[in-house]
Amino acid sequence: MITLALSKGRIFDETLPLLAAAGIEVLEDPEKSRKLILPTNRADVRVVLVRASDVPTYVQFGGADMGVAGNDVLIEHGGHGLYQPLDLQIAKCHVSVAVQDGFDYAYAVRQGARLRVATKYTAIARDFFAQKGVHVDLVKLYGSMELAPLIGMADAIVDLVSTGNTLRANHLVEVERIMEISSQLVVNQAALRLKQAQLRPLIDVFAKASVKPE
């Protein structure tokens, strides 16, 4: 049995064509089913639904043989015990610094002020500001990041940005782009050795299917 860990939403939806290229069809819609383990048309392949931030942990500890996770999640996790063979080039977005419209971010950074930054991406934020030589106090939040500057809890946020619509709706503006994000295939290292005959063909199909034409 091969177990694939996915999170609901964009990653799940954009992984489906890759699975289809391997002849794998998920038989139930995760938005309509309450099941956390979804069958496929292959008796030897199943999908487990977990939170995006938990995908690397499930794969690391053998709860899944492979999974799909954004490189933002993998950086925060640390990537321990994971083989990362492939950038699938799906679920693309970026991590940015955003502030309330009207906040003079450039002046604050230039003057060396200590910034309070709200984020769930503490490792990414810490490394980014350390490289800039900017002192920051990090406030870890798991959601509604845009609220923090509006109520004076933080000077800035570090968060994923796709369209930017949520930022604009809350009168926030991007001031620096930290990194581009796409989703990676991650594989349990022990599973790769023990199930190589089953996993290698899947990895090869995903690699071919994820190559975008020029």
ZIDAVEN-V123550 format. One record per pair of residues at least 6 apart in sequence whose C-alpha atoms are under 6 Angstrom apart, sorted by the first residue. I is the first residue (numbers start at 1). J is the second residue. D is the distance in Angstrom with one decimal. If there is no record, write none. Layout:
[[I;J;D] [I;J;D]]
//
This chain:
[[1;44;4.4] [1;45;5.7] [2;44;5.9] [2;45;4.7] [3;45;6.0] [3;46;5.1] [3;47;5.7] [3;64;4.9] [3;65;5.3] [4;47;4.8] [4;64;5.6] [4;66;5.0] [4;67;5.2] [5;47;5.9] [5;48;4.9] [5;64;5.8] [5;67;4.4] [6;12;6.0] [6;49;5.3] [6;67;5.9] [6;68;5.8] [7;49;5.5] [7;50;5.2] [7;51;5.4] [7;52;5.0] [11;91;5.8] [18;206;5.7] [18;209;5.9] [22;205;6.0] [25;40;5.3] [25;41;5.5] [26;40;4.3] [27;39;5.8] [27;40;5.1] [36;48;5.7] [36;49;5.1] [37;47;5.7] [37;48;4.5] [38;46;5.9] [38;47;5.1] [39;46;5.0] [40;46;5.7] [53;73;5.7] [58;64;5.6] [59;65;5.8] [59;66;5.8] [59;188;5.3] [60;81;5.3] [60;82;5.9] [60;188;5.6] [65;187;5.9] [65;188;5.3] [65;191;5.8] [66;186;5.5] [66;187;4.2] [66;188;6.0] [67;185;5.9] [67;186;5.3] [68;184;5.6] [68;185;4.8] [69;183;5.1] [69;184;5.4] [70;182;5.5] [70;183;4.0] [70;184;5.9] [71;181;6.0] [76;123;5.7] [82;187;5.7] [82;188;5.4] [82;189;5.9] [83;186;5.6] [83;187;5.0] [83;189;5.8] [84;185;6.0] [84;186;4.6] [86;184;5.8] [86;185;5.3] [87;184;4.5] [88;183;5.8] [88;184;5.4] [88;210;5.3] [89;182;5.5] [90;182;5.6] [90;183;5.5] [91;182;5.6] [92;181;5.5] [92;182;4.5] [93;161;5.9] [93;162;4.8] [93;181;5.2] [94;160;5.6] [94;161;5.4] [94;179;5.7] [94;180;4.3] [94;181;5.0] [95;159;5.4] [95;160;4.5] [95;161;6.0] [95;178;5.4] [95;179;5.4] [96;158;5.6] [96;159;5.8] [96;176;5.6] [96;177;4.3] [96;178;5.2] [97;157;5.7] [97;158;4.6] [97;174;5.8] [97;175;5.7] [97;176;5.1] [98;156;5.6] [98;157;5.4] [98;173;5.3] [98;174;4.2] [98;175;5.5] [99;156;4.6] [99;172;5.4] [99;173;5.6] [100;172;4.3] [101;171;5.6] [101;172;5.1] [101;173;5.8] [114;135;5.0] [114;136;5.4] [115;136;4.7] [116;136;5.6] [116;137;4.7] [116;138;5.9] [116;154;4.9] [116;155;5.3] [117;138;5.0] [117;139;6.0] [117;154;5.4] [117;156;4.9] [117;157;5.2] [118;138;5.9] [118;139;4.5] [118;140;5.9] [118;154;5.9] [118;157;4.7] [119;140;5.2] [119;141;5.5] [119;157;5.7] [119;158;5.2] [120;140;5.2] [120;141;5.2] [120;142;5.5] [148;154;5.3] [149;155;5.5]]
//
